[in-house]
């Protein structure tokens, strides 16, 4: 088989954004990302933490991959 597996895409939103625009980043194979997760992405100004607002099957706008998921800090609260 020579068919490549398509990567899922995460639509993310930056903290400073006032509008509803999102930016698409590929989700690397083996990484599980959910809506509401905080992830690190590479921007022109370096790495930054953003929130995932949607998961898409594909995107023509995505060019970069998510770097990693930000692990929630243990605050003593169990769900």
C-alpha positions as CSV (number, residue, x, y, z in Angstrom):
1,X,0.0,0.0,0.0
2,X,1.3,3.4,-0.9
3,X,-1.7,5.4,0.4
4,X,-0.7,7.9,3.0
5,X,-2.8,8.2,6.1
6,X,-4.4,11.7,6.3
7,X,-3.7,13.6,9.5
8,X,-6.6,15.0,11.4
9,X,-6.6,18.8,11.9
10,X,-7.2,20.8,15.1
11,X,-8.7,24.2,14.7
12,X,-7.1,26.4,17.4
13,X,-7.8,29.9,18.8
14,X,-5.2,32.3,20.2
15,X,-5.9,33.9,23.6
16,X,-5.5,37.4,22.2
17,X,-8.1,36.9,19.5
18,X,-11.3,39.0,19.8
19,X,-13.0,37.4,16.7
20,X,-14.1,33.9,16.0
21,X,-11.3,33.1,13.5
22,X,-9.5,29.9,14.0
23,X,-6.2,28.5,12.7
24,X,-5.6,24.9,11.5
25,X,-2.8,22.7,12.7
26,X,-2.2,19.1,11.9
27,X,-2.5,16.6,14.7
28,X,0.7,14.3,14.6
29,X,0.1,10.6,14.3
30,X,-0.2,8.9,17.7
31,X,-1.2,12.1,19.5
32,X,-4.8,12.2,20.9
33,X,-6.2,15.8,21.0
34,X,-9.7,16.7,22.1
35,X,-11.7,19.9,22.0
36,X,-10.8,22.0,25.0
37,X,-7.3,20.7,25.2
38,X,-4.4,23.2,25.6
39,X,-1.7,22.5,23.1
40,X,1.6,24.1,22.0
41,X,2.0,25.3,18.4
42,X,4.9,26.9,16.6
43,X,4.2,30.5,15.3
44,X,6.4,33.1,13.7
45,X,7.2,34.4,17.2
46,X,8.0,31.0,18.7
47,X,6.0,28.4,20.6
48,X,2.8,29.4,22.3
49,X,0.0,27.6,24.1
50,X,-3.5,27.7,22.5
51,X,-6.8,26.0,23.0
52,X,-8.3,23.5,20.6
53,X,-11.8,24.6,19.6
54,X,-12.6,21.9,16.9
55,X,-11.3,18.8,15.3
56,X,-11.6,18.5,11.5
57,X,-11.1,15.6,9.1
58,X,-9.1,17.8,6.7
59,X,-8.0,21.3,5.9
60,X,-6.5,23.2,3.0
61,X,-5.1,25.8,5.4
62,X,-3.1,23.6,7.8
63,X,0.7,23.8,7.2
64,X,2.3,23.0,10.6
65,X,1.8,20.3,13.2
66,X,0.9,20.6,16.9
67,X,4.1,20.4,18.9
68,X,2.7,18.8,22.1
69,X,-0.2,18.7,24.5
70,X,0.0,20.8,27.7
71,X,-0.6,18.4,30.6
72,X,-3.0,19.8,33.1
73,X,-1.4,20.6,36.5
74,X,-2.4,18.4,39.4
75,X,-4.4,20.7,41.7
76,X,-5.7,18.1,44.1
77,X,-9.1,17.9,42.4
78,X,-10.2,14.6,41.0
79,X,-13.0,14.3,38.5
